Amino acid sequence: LVAMSITGLSNVETAGTFTVLTYPSAAAGEVLVHQDFVASLRVMNTKAADAKVTLRINQAFRVQGVAVNGAVVPPASSSQHLIGNAVDLNIVDGSTVNTSAMFLAGTQTQAAKDFVKAVKDVGLRWGGDFSPKDPPHFDRYIVHTGPDYKHAYYFAQRSYARQHPVRKV
């Protein structure tokens, strides 16, 4: 895991309900993610700027066994969040916050649709394509039954539990 500062991203912010997890040198304006997911967040920022929207992150890395507040769907037991490879966010278009309900009803703004299409076009997964649908979710999928996921899970969860120092990016 790395602590990614989002202060340098022009179109990304944390939601008012976002909780900075407790880890050595934790700071506001940071999200814990897998080091390989940093590039995905930067691409998402670029696509958000292109679509003229702001991404409001609700959650990134999750600690196994900790209840998820405000989940749209029941959390997967092998979630990409557990390895720091996913974010849940709302897409803000001007004064409109595109909520899960809006996506489920098909009333999201065109700019939100454009952003979702753009990030899917570069290979990210969107939870709106899942069953059940989870519109706030975006990830760079690693097969959850494979060795890469299992290794990432072990090291991410263990490093967090043992409060290992986290590199800042």
VENBEL-V175432 format. One record per helix or strand of 2 or more residues. SS is the DSSP state (H for helix, E for strand). FROM is the first residue (numbers start at 1). TO is the last residue. If there is no record, write none. Layout:
BEGIN
ss=[SS	SS]
from=[FROM	FROM]
to=[TO	TO]
END
This chain:
BEGIN
ss=[E	E	E	H	E	H	E	E	H	H	E	H	E	H	E]
from=[2	12	30	35	54	80	86	96	100	110	125	127	137	147	167]
to=[5	14	33	51	59	83	93	98	105	121	126	129	139	161	168]
END
